[in-house]
Amino acid sequence: MPNDPLNSESISHITQTFWGTMAATSLSVVETLPVRTEFQEGVSGTVEIRGAWAGSVVLHASRSLAVSTACVLLEKETPEITVEECFDAIQESTNIIAGGIKRLLPSICKLAIPAMSGCSALVPKALPPAALVTLFTSSAGDLCVMVVPEHVST
């Protein structure tokens, strides 16, 4: 749908506004993520949305972006940041991004509690059908935001 408010531009705006305002990080939208030798693992957050629209919002953050985000949100120095604090920072980020995306959807939708995990790649090798994928890079690290509608069989 051409007038669909849920598109790459709206996802970019929500994500860049959050990271710029709350995490003091300027994210740039990119077509492909740069190959970074320091990327070994990252943090993944998923929030399910149920109601008039059903699906998920998934964030995959590089470890360096997770650490940087935790530093700003928790007002701590890098050596003080724990793995749990990285997960907490990306969990909160996922929840806020999902909340912004929810505002673009039909009014009768509810967010679930974010589920967290580690990830070994920022962009999954097999993307779900109809997934809206937006990639970001910054001096702090890389990010992949996916909005995945629930598959509806016809």
C-alpha positions as a printed Julia matrix, in Angstrom:
154×3 Matrix{Float64}:
  0.0     0.0    0.0
  1.54    3.33  -1.02
 -0.06    5.27   1.85
  0.89    2.72   4.48
  2.3     4.68   7.46
  4.49    1.69   8.36
  7.42    2.01   5.96
 11.2     2.3    5.95
 11.09    6.08   6.36
  8.88    5.95   9.45
 11.0     3.18  10.99
 14.15    5.21  10.27
 12.67    8.34  11.82
 11.55    6.56  15.01
 14.88    4.76  15.41
 17.11    7.74  14.63
 15.09   10.0   16.93
 15.39    7.59  19.85
 19.11    6.91  19.45
 19.91   10.57  18.79
 17.89   11.87  21.73
 18.22    9.17  24.37
 21.51    7.47  23.5
 23.46   10.43  22.05
 24.26    8.43  18.91
 23.71    9.57  15.36
 22.57    6.61  13.25
 22.82    6.69   9.45
 20.62    4.52   7.25
 22.65    2.25   4.97
 21.87   -0.31   2.25
 24.4    -2.8    3.61
 26.28   -2.84   6.86
 30.03   -2.34   6.76
 32.11   -5.39   7.53
 33.59   -4.8   10.96
 36.25   -7.13  12.23
 35.41   -6.35  15.85
 31.83   -7.67  15.51
 31.67  -11.06  17.15
 28.28  -11.08  18.77
 25.48   -8.71  19.61
 22.21   -8.3   21.43
 18.78   -8.99  19.99
 15.44   -7.74  21.3
 11.99   -8.79  20.07
  8.6    -7.31  20.93
  5.45   -9.0   19.69
  2.49   -6.86  18.72
 -1.0    -8.35  18.83
 -4.39   -6.96  17.87
 -5.68   -5.43  14.64
 -2.1    -5.9   13.34
  0.02   -8.84  14.43
  3.74   -9.27  14.11
  7.05   -8.44  15.75
  9.59   -5.66  16.02
 13.13   -7.07  16.17
 16.33   -5.16  16.9
 19.79   -6.65  16.39
 22.47   -4.38  17.86
 26.2    -4.91  17.59
 27.94   -5.41  20.89
 29.67   -2.04  20.54
 26.35   -0.23  20.02
 24.82   -2.08  22.99
 27.74   -1.02  25.21
 27.6     2.58  23.99
 23.83    2.74  24.52
 24.15    1.3   28.04
 26.89    3.83  28.88
 24.68    6.77  27.96
 21.44    5.43  29.45
 23.1     4.38  32.71
 25.63    7.24  32.85
 28.55    4.83  33.28
 31.97    4.41  31.71
 32.59    1.56  29.25
 34.69   -0.62  31.61
 31.85   -0.57  34.16
 29.17   -1.9   31.77
 28.11   -5.51  32.31
 26.53   -7.9   29.8
 23.26   -7.62  31.74
 23.31   -3.84  31.39
 23.82   -4.19  27.62
 20.77   -6.46  27.5
 18.78   -3.99  29.64
 19.72   -1.06  27.4
 18.72   -2.87  24.21
 15.57   -4.2   25.9
 14.5    -0.65  26.73
 15.47    0.52  23.24
 13.45   -2.3   21.65
 10.43   -1.42  23.79
 10.59    2.28  22.86
 11.09    1.6   19.13
  8.21   -0.92  19.18
  6.02    1.64  20.97
  6.76    4.21  18.27
  5.94    1.69  15.55
  2.74    0.67  17.37
  1.51    4.26  17.08
  1.54    3.82  13.28
 -0.67    0.73  13.43
 -4.44    0.35  13.88
 -5.47    1.56  17.32
 -6.32   -1.82  18.78
 -2.82   -3.27  19.24
 -0.89   -4.28  22.35
  2.81   -4.76  22.97
  4.23   -7.8   24.72
  7.22   -7.64  27.05
 10.5    -7.6   25.08
 12.3   -10.94  24.77
 16.09  -10.71  24.75
 18.84  -12.92  23.4
 22.32  -12.81  21.99
 22.83  -12.77  18.24
 25.72  -13.84  16.07
 24.76  -11.8   12.99
 23.14   -8.4   12.62
 21.14   -9.45   9.57
 19.68  -12.97   9.59
 20.63  -15.12   6.58
 16.98  -15.97   5.96
 14.66  -13.01   6.3
 10.97  -13.65   6.98
  8.63  -12.91   4.06
  7.28   -9.34   4.01
  9.8    -8.18   6.66
 10.61   -4.48   6.58
 14.37   -4.33   7.25
 16.22   -1.07   7.96
 19.97   -1.03   8.54
 21.88    1.64  10.46
 25.51    2.36  11.16
 27.23    4.8   13.5
 30.59    5.44  15.07
 29.28    3.47  18.07
 28.24    0.38  16.1
 25.59   -1.1   13.84
 21.88   -1.84  14.1
 19.27   -3.79  12.17
 15.57   -3.06  12.8
 13.03   -5.5   11.39
  9.27   -5.22  11.42
  7.89   -8.66  10.67
  4.16   -9.05  10.0
  2.72  -12.34  11.19
  2.23  -14.71   8.28
 -1.44  -14.95   7.37
 -2.41  -17.94   5.24
 -5.09  -17.42   2.61
